[in-house]
Amino acid sequence: MSLSALILLLVTVAFGLAPLVTPPFTGYDPSLFPVDIGRPAIQPAGYAFSIWSVIYLWLIVHAAYGAWKRAADPAWDRTRLLLTVAIGVGVVWLWIAGQSAVWGTVTIWIMAAGAMTAFLRAPTEPDRWLLSGPQAIFAGWLTAAAAVSTGILIAGHGVLSNSGSALAMLALVLGIALVVQARKPRMPVYGLTVIWALAGVIVANRADNALVAGAAAAGAVVMLGALIWTWRRG
């Protein structure tokens, strides 16, 4: 077993256990912001966060299989450092986010950058569902989560209104996701994860913010169209 594979396995297991020893995170404390925005429009409905159980399990399977069967495989090894950084920050992210929205936002972008770069470096074949797949869902969710954190920070400091911040971040998510998905046309898990996050925004806003819900729905349609187009092209 290579050292990098072992480190990734240990960090990933710690990541999966972190929610058990860290106070639950249900969103940034409103007292951290000078402007009270109420319910953040960019934040998906609570059910959407259940995807973390899949992410944790899939990443642990990825790291365990990689350490057991692919420890010396160059295709696996070139993503390990980036994943170790992203997941390592994730181990302490829940605690950081509970203390500071600014540092919570900075660190989740570090996680997102590491996860997206690792995903882009990972070949889709072979080991589609053990190498590329888990990295795709991790990167996809972090793409959305980093924008959510940023949107709440912007609105909470009065830079944009709650709805204005949500619209700006929806545009950002879609822009990033389209670029990333275009480079990985045969791995739709990334784009489907972004659509899952957008669906959560629709559900959260459908009763009281039709503008944001509609924008999220439009983004989901565009993302789905891009998935179909890139799949056929790839």
ABEGO torsion letter per residue (X at the ends): XBAAAAAAAAAAAAAAAAAAABBBBAEBBAAABABBAEBBAABBBAAAAAAAAAAAAAAAAAAAAAAAAAAABAAAAAAAAAAAAAAAAAAAAAAAAAABAAAAAAAAAAAAAAAAAAAAABBAOBGAAAAAAAAAAAAAAAAAAAAAAAAAAAAAAGABBAAAAAAAAAAAAAAAAAAAAAABAABAAAAAAAAAAAAAAAAAAAAABAAAAAAAAAAAAAAAAAAAAAAAAX
